[in-house]
Amino acid sequence: MKLFYAPGACSLSPHIALEESGLKYSLEKLDFATRKVDGVDFSTINPKGYVPALQLDDGQVLTEGPAIVQYIADKVPEKKLAPPAGTIEHYRLLEWLNFITAEVHKPIGSLFNPNMLDSVRQATIANIGKRLGYVESALAKQPYLMGDTFTVADGYLFWTVSAAQHLKLDLSAFPAVLKHREKIAARPAVQAVLKAEGLLH
């Protein structure tokens, strides 16, 4: 498998899932300036034009972070990166992945737009706070989003909180969320990913 990524982008989440999985994979870095990967127009790989994209061994390309991490988790059920398909816990994981992508990732991503009106920015930050409040209530009761076990949802949350910190958002009201981020950051697989993407200073 080959992961198309950009350092520090949301492709960090499937990169973490791949490293945690133990599966063989390679990396292809997207050049944001040229929108090319190894000299090739990235839109020919992913017509949506953004990372992540995962090229499977048969040549198919899978896109969208939540779908990619679920695919990776399903390839190695023994790693327990996702609960077994058909169980209610499996759908709880999908619930978390959808919540993170729609209610946390997307608004945080919008804040990278330098042309956003200040009034819209403040309203977006307030909304992010409400959503992180929900995450805080879950993590105040258990070490990981799904309970006592790390799953691909934790890797995804790690990226979103890291992105919020990069934007200098005040997260002091969410101590359990911050504790979770530090715990995930300390995982050997996550350290390996951060090193590979040049994000360790």
Buried (B, 14 or more C-beta within 10 A) or exposed (E): BBBBBBBBBBBBBBBBBBBBBEEEBEBBBBEEEEEBBEEEEBEEBBEEEBBBBBBEEEEEEBBBBBBBBBBBBBBBEEBEBBBEEEEEBBEBBBEBBEBBBEBBBEBBBEBEEEEEEEEEEEEBBEEBBEBBEEBBEBBEEEBBBBBEBBBBBBBBBBBBBBBBEEEEBEBEEBEBBBEBBEBBBEBEBBEBBBEBBEEEE
